[in-house]
Amino acid sequence: MANQFKASEKGTKIRLTLDVSQELNNTLNELADDGNTTKSDILRRAIALMEIAVKAQKEGGKVMLVNNDKSETKEIVGLY
């Protein structure tokens, strides 16, 4: 990923407090477990993906999901 976020490259870390629903916390836990990582890392990756999506949309592009054999695509709308 060309625009990967690394806190050490971006300066001093800032601690945030975030209130989430139990459902979102469960989702974060599942994603972190599946990826063998932390909830913080899942949120960092989500923000990096959002940054890429917003930039693409601002430049007139689209965010798409394409299956492995490229026989089906889905456009992701409403991100920005």
Secondary structure, DSSP 8 states (H G I E B T S, - for coil): -TT---HHHH-S---------HHHHHHHHHHHHHTTS-HHHHHHHHHHHHHHHHHHHHTT--EEEE-TTSS-EEEE----
